[in-house]
């Protein structure tokens, strides 16, 4: 009986080690700081939807999230936006969260930060 428990414990530990190895996340390099910064990430928002403050942001693999304040005074609203770089990686375009917030569409980091708030 004791040998069976020891063997079972070994099998469980081995399965956990193998599982951890299979779940490793791969990442792609973050864009240069010239495009991954509050000002370039805020540039798609104009007029009444102008970004007046940035609480957090991040970029990975041509995707970005932006936690920002839009507007000022009593009309100020906190928003979370997902953005995608254009083909030449020179500017950001707002991505519809209804369309892109699905597992596997964007890097996990952006998915977690950009799709599960507001």
Phi and psi in radians as a Rosetta constraint file:
Dihedral C 1 N 2 CA 2 C 2 CIRCULARHARMONIC -1.125 0.35
Dihedral N 2 CA 2 C 2 N 3 CIRCULARHARMONIC -0.673 0.35
Dihedral C 2 N 3 CA 3 C 3 CIRCULARHARMONIC -1.109 0.35
Dihedral N 3 CA 3 C 3 N 4 CIRCULARHARMONIC -0.641 0.35
Dihedral C 3 N 4 CA 4 C 4 CIRCULARHARMONIC -1.140 0.35
Dihedral N 4 CA 4 C 4 N 5 CIRCULARHARMONIC -0.709 0.35
Dihedral C 4 N 5 CA 5 C 5 CIRCULARHARMONIC -1.134 0.35
Dihedral N 5 CA 5 C 5 N 6 CIRCULARHARMONIC -0.751 0.35
Dihedral C 5 N 6 CA 6 C 6 CIRCULARHARMONIC -1.101 0.35
Dihedral N 6 CA 6 C 6 N 7 CIRCULARHARMONIC -0.782 0.35
Dihedral C 6 N 7 CA 7 C 7 CIRCULARHARMONIC -1.089 0.35
Dihedral N 7 CA 7 C 7 N 8 CIRCULARHARMONIC -0.773 0.35
Dihedral C 7 N 8 CA 8 C 8 CIRCULARHARMONIC -1.079 0.35
Dihedral N 8 CA 8 C 8 N 9 CIRCULARHARMONIC -0.728 0.35
Dihedral C 8 N 9 CA 9 C 9 CIRCULARHARMONIC -1.080 0.35
Dihedral N 9 CA 9 C 9 N 10 CIRCULARHARMONIC -0.730 0.35
Dihedral C 9 N 10 CA 10 C 10 CIRCULARHARMONIC -1.086 0.35
Dihedral N 10 CA 10 C 10 N 11 CIRCULARHARMONIC -0.745 0.35
Dihedral C 10 N 11 CA 11 C 11 CIRCULARHARMONIC -1.112 0.35
Dihedral N 11 CA 11 C 11 N 12 CIRCULARHARMONIC -0.735 0.35
Dihedral C 11 N 12 CA 12 C 12 CIRCULARHARMONIC -1.112 0.35
Dihedral N 12 CA 12 C 12 N 13 CIRCULARHARMONIC -0.807 0.35
Dihedral C 12 N 13 CA 13 C 13 CIRCULARHARMONIC -1.087 0.35
Dihedral N 13 CA 13 C 13 N 14 CIRCULARHARMONIC -0.747 0.35
Dihedral C 13 N 14 CA 14 C 14 CIRCULARHARMONIC -1.091 0.35
Dihedral N 14 CA 14 C 14 N 15 CIRCULARHARMONIC -0.738 0.35
Dihedral C 14 N 15 CA 15 C 15 CIRCULARHARMONIC -1.104 0.35
Dihedral N 15 CA 15 C 15 N 16 CIRCULARHARMONIC -0.705 0.35
Dihedral C 15 N 16 CA 16 C 16 CIRCULARHARMONIC -1.120 0.35
Dihedral N 16 CA 16 C 16 N 17 CIRCULARHARMONIC -0.743 0.35
Dihedral C 16 N 17 CA 17 C 17 CIRCULARHARMONIC -1.096 0.35
Dihedral N 17 CA 17 C 17 N 18 CIRCULARHARMONIC -0.786 0.35
Dihedral C 17 N 18 CA 18 C 18 CIRCULARHARMONIC -1.127 0.35
Dihedral N 18 CA 18 C 18 N 19 CIRCULARHARMONIC -0.732 0.35
Dihedral C 18 N 19 CA 19 C 19 CIRCULARHARMONIC -1.064 0.35
Dihedral N 19 CA 19 C 19 N 20 CIRCULARHARMONIC -0.737 0.35
Dihedral C 19 N 20 CA 20 C 20 CIRCULARHARMONIC -1.097 0.35
Dihedral N 20 CA 20 C 20 N 21 CIRCULARHARMONIC -0.697 0.35
Dihedral C 20 N 21 CA 21 C 21 CIRCULARHARMONIC -1.123 0.35
Dihedral N 21 CA 21 C 21 N 22 CIRCULARHARMONIC -0.647 0.35
Dihedral C 21 N 22 CA 22 C 22 CIRCULARHARMONIC -1.319 0.35
Dihedral N 22 CA 22 C 22 N 23 CIRCULARHARMONIC -0.415 0.35
Dihedral C 22 N 23 CA 23 C 23 CIRCULARHARMONIC -1.582 0.35
Dihedral N 23 CA 23 C 23 N 24 CIRCULARHARMONIC -0.044 0.35
Dihedral C 23 N 24 CA 24 C 24 CIRCULARHARMONIC -0.915 0.35
Dihedral N 24 CA 24 C 24 N 25 CIRCULARHARMONIC 2.366 0.35
Dihedral C 24 N 25 CA 25 C 25 CIRCULARHARMONIC -1.625 0.35
Dihedral N 25 CA 25 C 25 N 26 CIRCULARHARMONIC 2.357 0.35
Dihedral C 25 N 26 CA 26 C 26 CIRCULARHARMONIC -1.682 0.35
Dihedral N 26 CA 26 C 26 N 27 CIRCULARHARMONIC 2.511 0.35
Dihedral C 26 N 27 CA 27 C 27 CIRCULARHARMONIC -2.187 0.35
Dihedral N 27 CA 27 C 27 N 28 CIRCULARHARMONIC 2.765 0.35
Dihedral C 27 N 28 CA 28 C 28 CIRCULARHARMONIC -1.949 0.35
Dihedral N 28 CA 28 C 28 N 29 CIRCULARHARMONIC 2.745 0.35
Dihedral C 28 N 29 CA 29 C 29 CIRCULARHARMONIC -1.073 0.35
Dihedral N 29 CA 29 C 29 N 30 CIRCULARHARMONIC 2.550 0.35
Dihedral C 29 N 30 CA 30 C 30 CIRCULARHARMONIC -1.328 0.35
Dihedral N 30 CA 30 C 30 N 31 CIRCULARHARMONIC 2.519 0.35
Dihedral C 30 N 31 CA 31 C 31 CIRCULARHARMONIC -1.043 0.35
Dihedral N 31 CA 31 C 31 N 32 CIRCULARHARMONIC 2.801 0.35
Dihedral C 31 N 32 CA 32 C 32 CIRCULARHARMONIC -0.996 0.35
Dihedral N 32 CA 32 C 32 N 33 CIRCULARHARMONIC 2.627 0.35
Dihedral C 32 N 33 CA 33 C 33 CIRCULARHARMONIC -1.080 0.35
Dihedral N 33 CA 33 C 33 N 34 CIRCULARHARMONIC -0.313 0.35
Dihedral C 33 N 34 CA 34 C 34 CIRCULARHARMONIC -1.173 0.35
Dihedral N 34 CA 34 C 34 N 35 CIRCULARHARMONIC -0.493 0.35
Dihedral C 34 N 35 CA 35 C 35 CIRCULARHARMONIC -1.807 0.35
Dihedral N 35 CA 35 C 35 N 36 CIRCULARHARMONIC -0.477 0.35
Dihedral C 35 N 36 CA 36 C 36 CIRCULARHARMONIC -1.715 0.35
Dihedral N 36 CA 36 C 36 N 37 CIRCULARHARMONIC 1.333 0.35
Dihedral C 36 N 37 CA 37 C 37 CIRCULARHARMONIC -2.627 0.35
Dihedral N 37 CA 37 C 37 N 38 CIRCULARHARMONIC 2.792 0.35
Dihedral C 37 N 38 CA 38 C 38 CIRCULARHARMONIC -0.928 0.35
Dihedral N 38 CA 38 C 38 N 39 CIRCULARHARMONIC -0.741 0.35
Dihedral C 38 N 39 CA 39 C 39 CIRCULARHARMONIC -1.148 0.35
Dihedral N 39 CA 39 C 39 N 40 CIRCULARHARMONIC -0.908 0.35
Dihedral C 39 N 40 CA 40 C 40 CIRCULARHARMONIC -1.089 0.35
Dihedral N 40 CA 40 C 40 N 41 CIRCULARHARMONIC -0.641 0.35
Dihedral C 40 N 41 CA 41 C 41 CIRCULARHARMONIC -1.188 0.35
Dihedral N 41 CA 41 C 41 N 42 CIRCULARHARMONIC -0.479 0.35
Dihedral C 41 N 42 CA 42 C 42 CIRCULARHARMONIC -1.489 0.35
Dihedral N 42 CA 42 C 42 N 43 CIRCULARHARMONIC -0.230 0.35
Dihedral C 42 N 43 CA 43 C 43 CIRCULARHARMONIC -1.070 0.35
Dihedral N 43 CA 43 C 43 N 44 CIRCULARHARMONIC -0.497 0.35
Dihedral C 43 N 44 CA 44 C 44 CIRCULARHARMONIC -1.230 0.35
Dihedral N 44 CA 44 C 44 N 45 CIRCULARHARMONIC -0.182 0.35
Dihedral C 44 N 45 CA 45 C 45 CIRCULARHARMONIC -1.747 0.35
Dihedral N 45 CA 45 C 45 N 46 CIRCULARHARMONIC 2.050 0.35
Dihedral C 45 N 46 CA 46 C 46 CIRCULARHARMONIC -2.193 0.35
Dihedral N 46 CA 46 C 46 N 47 CIRCULARHARMONIC 3.003 0.35
Dihedral C 46 N 47 CA 47 C 47 CIRCULARHARMONIC 0.993 0.35
Dihedral N 47 CA 47 C 47 N 48 CIRCULARHARMONIC -2.309 0.35
Dihedral C 47 N 48 CA 48 C 48 CIRCULARHARMONIC -1.145 0.35
Dihedral N 48 CA 48 C 48 N 49 CIRCULARHARMONIC -0.375 0.35
Dihedral C 48 N 49 CA 49 C 49 CIRCULARHARMONIC -1.684 0.35
Dihedral N 49 CA 49 C 49 N 50 CIRCULARHARMONIC 0.438 0.35
Dihedral C 49 N 50 CA 50 C 50 CIRCULARHARMONIC -1.209 0.35
Dihedral N 50 CA 50 C 50 N 51 CIRCULARHARMONIC 2.379 0.35
Dihedral C 50 N 51 CA 51 C 51 CIRCULARHARMONIC -1.289 0.35
Dihedral N 51 CA 51 C 51 N 52 CIRCULARHARMONIC 2.208 0.35
Dihedral C 51 N 52 CA 52 C 52 CIRCULARHARMONIC -1.928 0.35
Dihedral N 52 CA 52 C 52 N 53 CIRCULARHARMONIC -0.144 0.35
Dihedral C 52 N 53 CA 53 C 53 CIRCULARHARMONIC -2.867 0.35
Dihedral N 53 CA 53 C 53 N 54 CIRCULARHARMONIC 2.560 0.35
Dihedral C 53 N 54 CA 54 C 54 CIRCULARHARMONIC -2.126 0.35
Dihedral N 54 CA 54 C 54 N 55 CIRCULARHARMONIC 2.101 0.35
Dihedral C 54 N 55 CA 55 C 55 CIRCULARHARMONIC -1.549 0.35
Dihedral N 55 CA 55 C 55 N 56 CIRCULARHARMONIC -0.646 0.35
Dihedral C 55 N 56 CA 56 C 56 CIRCULARHARMONIC -2.828 0.35
Dihedral N 56 CA 56 C 56 N 57 CIRCULARHARMONIC 2.712 0.35
Dihedral C 56 N 57 CA 57 C 57 CIRCULARHARMONIC -2.795 0.35
Dihedral N 57 CA 57 C 57 N 58 CIRCULARHARMONIC 2.850 0.35
Dihedral C 57 N 58 CA 58 C 58 CIRCULARHARMONIC -2.900 0.35
Dihedral N 58 CA 58 C 58 N 59 CIRCULARHARMONIC 2.727 0.35
Dihedral C 58 N 59 CA 59 C 59 CIRCULARHARMONIC -2.376 0.35
Dihedral N 59 CA 59 C 59 N 60 CIRCULARHARMONIC 2.586 0.35
Dihedral C 59 N 60 CA 60 C 60 CIRCULARHARMONIC -2.882 0.35
Dihedral N 60 CA 60 C 60 N 61 CIRCULARHARMONIC 2.265 0.35
Dihedral C 60 N 61 CA 61 C 61 CIRCULARHARMONIC 0.956 0.35
Dihedral N 61 CA 61 C 61 N 62 CIRCULARHARMONIC 0.688 0.35
Dihedral C 61 N 62 CA 62 C 62 CIRCULARHARMONIC 1.457 0.35
Dihedral N 62 CA 62 C 62 N 63 CIRCULARHARMONIC 0.101 0.35
Dihedral C 62 N 63 CA 63 C 63 CIRCULARHARMONIC -2.098 0.35
Dihedral N 63 CA 63 C 63 N 64 CIRCULARHARMONIC 2.732 0.35
Dihedral C 63 N 64 CA 64 C 64 CIRCULARHARMONIC -2.630 0.35
Dihedral N 64 CA 64 C 64 N 65 CIRCULARHARMONIC 2.746 0.35
Dihedral C 64 N 65 CA 65 C 65 CIRCULARHARMONIC -2.122 0.35
Dihedral N 65 CA 65 C 65 N 66 CIRCULARHARMONIC 2.701 0.35
Dihedral C 65 N 66 CA 66 C 66 CIRCULARHARMONIC -2.476 0.35
Dihedral N 66 CA 66 C 66 N 67 CIRCULARHARMONIC 2.065 0.35
Dihedral C 66 N 67 CA 67 C 67 CIRCULARHARMONIC -1.720 0.35
Dihedral N 67 CA 67 C 67 N 68 CIRCULARHARMONIC 1.986 0.35
Dihedral C 67 N 68 CA 68 C 68 CIRCULARHARMONIC -2.459 0.35
Dihedral N 68 CA 68 C 68 N 69 CIRCULARHARMONIC 2.937 0.35
Dihedral C 68 N 69 CA 69 C 69 CIRCULARHARMONIC -1.893 0.35
Dihedral N 69 CA 69 C 69 N 70 CIRCULARHARMONIC 2.286 0.35
Dihedral C 69 N 70 CA 70 C 70 CIRCULARHARMONIC -1.965 0.35
Dihedral N 70 CA 70 C 70 N 71 CIRCULARHARMONIC 2.320 0.35
Dihedral C 70 N 71 CA 71 C 71 CIRCULARHARMONIC 1.476 0.35
Dihedral N 71 CA 71 C 71 N 72 CIRCULARHARMONIC -3.089 0.35
Dihedral C 71 N 72 CA 72 C 72 CIRCULARHARMONIC -2.533 0.35
Dihedral N 72 CA 72 C 72 N 73 CIRCULARHARMONIC 2.913 0.35
Dihedral C 72 N 73 CA 73 C 73 CIRCULARHARMONIC 1.129 0.35
Dihedral N 73 CA 73 C 73 N 74 CIRCULARHARMONIC -2.564 0.35
Dihedral C 73 N 74 CA 74 C 74 CIRCULARHARMONIC -1.149 0.35
Dihedral N 74 CA 74 C 74 N 75 CIRCULARHARMONIC -0.341 0.35
Dihedral C 74 N 75 CA 75 C 75 CIRCULARHARMONIC -1.546 0.35
Dihedral N 75 CA 75 C 75 N 76 CIRCULARHARMONIC -0.011 0.35
Dihedral C 75 N 76 CA 76 C 76 CIRCULARHARMONIC -1.142 0.35
Dihedral N 76 CA 76 C 76 N 77 CIRCULARHARMONIC 2.415 0.35
Dihedral C 76 N 77 CA 77 C 77 CIRCULARHARMONIC -2.366 0.35
Dihedral N 77 CA 77 C 77 N 78 CIRCULARHARMONIC 2.370 0.35
Dihedral C 77 N 78 CA 78 C 78 CIRCULARHARMONIC -1.472 0.35
Dihedral N 78 CA 78 C 78 N 79 CIRCULARHARMONIC 2.309 0.35
Dihedral C 78 N 79 CA 79 C 79 CIRCULARHARMONIC -2.316 0.35
Dihedral N 79 CA 79 C 79 N 80 CIRCULARHARMONIC 2.774 0.35
Dihedral C 79 N 80 CA 80 C 80 CIRCULARHARMONIC -2.120 0.35
Dihedral N 80 CA 80 C 80 N 81 CIRCULARHARMONIC 2.218 0.35
Dihedral C 80 N 81 CA 81 C 81 CIRCULARHARMONIC -2.173 0.35
Dihedral N 81 CA 81 C 81 N 82 CIRCULARHARMONIC 2.586 0.35
Dihedral C 81 N 82 CA 82 C 82 CIRCULARHARMONIC -1.922 0.35
Dihedral N 82 CA 82 C 82 N 83 CIRCULARHARMONIC 2.322 0.35
Dihedral C 82 N 83 CA 83 C 83 CIRCULARHARMONIC -2.181 0.35
Dihedral N 83 CA 83 C 83 N 84 CIRCULARHARMONIC 2.737 0.35
Dihedral C 83 N 84 CA 84 C 84 CIRCULARHARMONIC -2.278 0.35
Dihedral N 84 CA 84 C 84 N 85 CIRCULARHARMONIC 2.418 0.35
Dihedral C 84 N 85 CA 85 C 85 CIRCULARHARMONIC -1.268 0.35
Dihedral N 85 CA 85 C 85 N 86 CIRCULARHARMONIC 2.567 0.35
Dihedral C 85 N 86 CA 86 C 86 CIRCULARHARMONIC -1.211 0.35
Dihedral N 86 CA 86 C 86 N 87 CIRCULARHARMONIC 3.037 0.35
Dihedral C 86 N 87 CA 87 C 87 CIRCULARHARMONIC -0.995 0.35
Dihedral N 87 CA 87 C 87 N 88 CIRCULARHARMONIC -0.600 0.35
Dihedral C 87 N 88 CA 88 C 88 CIRCULARHARMONIC -1.583 0.35
Dihedral N 88 CA 88 C 88 N 89 CIRCULARHARMONIC 0.088 0.35
Dihedral C 88 N 89 CA 89 C 89 CIRCULARHARMONIC 0.988 0.35
Dihedral N 89 CA 89 C 89 N 90 CIRCULARHARMONIC 0.662 0.35
Dihedral C 89 N 90 CA 90 C 90 CIRCULARHARMONIC -1.927 0.35
Dihedral N 90 CA 90 C 90 N 91 CIRCULARHARMONIC -0.288 0.35
Dihedral C 90 N 91 CA 91 C 91 CIRCULARHARMONIC -2.700 0.35
Dihedral N 91 CA 91 C 91 N 92 CIRCULARHARMONIC 2.827 0.35
Dihedral C 91 N 92 CA 92 C 92 CIRCULARHARMONIC -1.749 0.35
Dihedral N 92 CA 92 C 92 N 93 CIRCULARHARMONIC 2.553 0.35
Dihedral C 92 N 93 CA 93 C 93 CIRCULARHARMONIC -2.185 0.35
Dihedral N 93 CA 93 C 93 N 94 CIRCULARHARMONIC 2.406 0.35
Dihedral C 93 N 94 CA 94 C 94 CIRCULARHARMONIC -1.202 0.35
Dihedral N 94 CA 94 C 94 N 95 CIRCULARHARMONIC 2.288 0.35
Dihedral C 94 N 95 CA 95 C 95 CIRCULARHARMONIC -1.799 0.35
Dihedral N 95 CA 95 C 95 N 96 CIRCULARHARMONIC 2.413 0.35
Dihedral C 95 N 96 CA 96 C 96 CIRCULARHARMONIC -1.237 0.35
Dihedral N 96 CA 96 C 96 N 97 CIRCULARHARMONIC 2.048 0.35
Dihedral C 96 N 97 CA 97 C 97 CIRCULARHARMONIC -1.087 0.35
Dihedral N 97 CA 97 C 97 N 98 CIRCULARHARMONIC -0.522 0.35
Dihedral C 97 N 98 CA 98 C 98 CIRCULARHARMONIC -1.084 0.35
Dihedral N 98 CA 98 C 98 N 99 CIRCULARHARMONIC -0.561 0.35
Dihedral C 98 N 99 CA 99 C 99 CIRCULARHARMONIC -1.603 0.35
Dihedral N 99 CA 99 C 99 N 100 CIRCULARHARMONIC -0.632 0.35
Dihedral C 99 N 100 CA 100 C 100 CIRCULARHARMONIC -1.795 0.35
Dihedral N 100 CA 100 C 100 N 101 CIRCULARHARMONIC -0.251 0.35
Dihedral C 100 N 101 CA 101 C 101 CIRCULARHARMONIC -1.417 0.35
Dihedral N 101 CA 101 C 101 N 102 CIRCULARHARMONIC 1.271 0.35
Dihedral C 101 N 102 CA 102 C 102 CIRCULARHARMONIC -2.388 0.35
Dihedral N 102 CA 102 C 102 N 103 CIRCULARHARMONIC 2.495 0.35
Dihedral C 102 N 103 CA 103 C 103 CIRCULARHARMONIC -0.960 0.35
Dihedral N 103 CA 103 C 103 N 104 CIRCULARHARMONIC 2.366 0.35
Dihedral C 103 N 104 CA 104 C 104 CIRCULARHARMONIC 1.555 0.35
Dihedral N 104 CA 104 C 104 N 105 CIRCULARHARMONIC -0.162 0.35
Dihedral C 104 N 105 CA 105 C 105 CIRCULARHARMONIC -1.354 0.35
Dihedral N 105 CA 105 C 105 N 106 CIRCULARHARMONIC -0.657 0.35
Dihedral C 105 N 106 CA 106 C 106 CIRCULARHARMONIC -2.319 0.35
Dihedral N 106 CA 106 C 106 N 107 CIRCULARHARMONIC 2.958 0.35
Dihedral C 106 N 107 CA 107 C 107 CIRCULARHARMONIC -1.005 0.35
Dihedral N 107 CA 107 C 107 N 108 CIRCULARHARMONIC 2.533 0.35
Dihedral C 107 N 108 CA 108 C 108 CIRCULARHARMONIC -0.960 0.35
Dihedral N 108 CA 108 C 108 N 109 CIRCULARHARMONIC -0.684 0.35
Dihedral C 108 N 109 CA 109 C 109 CIRCULARHARMONIC -1.024 0.35
Dihedral N 109 CA 109 C 109 N 110 CIRCULARHARMONIC -0.819 0.35
Dihedral C 109 N 110 CA 110 C 110 CIRCULARHARMONIC -1.216 0.35
Dihedral N 110 CA 110 C 110 N 111 CIRCULARHARMONIC -0.696 0.35
Dihedral C 110 N 111 CA 111 C 111 CIRCULARHARMONIC -1.010 0.35
Dihedral N 111 CA 111 C 111 N 112 CIRCULARHARMONIC -0.844 0.35
Dihedral C 111 N 112 CA 112 C 112 CIRCULARHARMONIC -1.128 0.35
Dihedral N 112 CA 112 C 112 N 113 CIRCULARHARMONIC -0.781 0.35
Dihedral C 112 N 113 CA 113 C 113 CIRCULARHARMONIC -1.401 0.35
Dihedral N 113 CA 113 C 113 N 114 CIRCULARHARMONIC -0.542 0.35
Dihedral C 113 N 114 CA 114 C 114 CIRCULARHARMONIC -1.737 0.35
Dihedral N 114 CA 114 C 114 N 115 CIRCULARHARMONIC -0.289 0.35
Dihedral C 114 N 115 CA 115 C 115 CIRCULARHARMONIC -1.906 0.35
Dihedral N 115 CA 115 C 115 N 116 CIRCULARHARMONIC -0.094 0.35
Dihedral C 115 N 116 CA 116 C 116 CIRCULARHARMONIC -2.126 0.35
Dihedral N 116 CA 116 C 116 N 117 CIRCULARHARMONIC 0.633 0.35
Dihedral C 116 N 117 CA 117 C 117 CIRCULARHARMONIC -2.547 0.35
Dihedral N 117 CA 117 C 117 N 118 CIRCULARHARMONIC 2.851 0.35
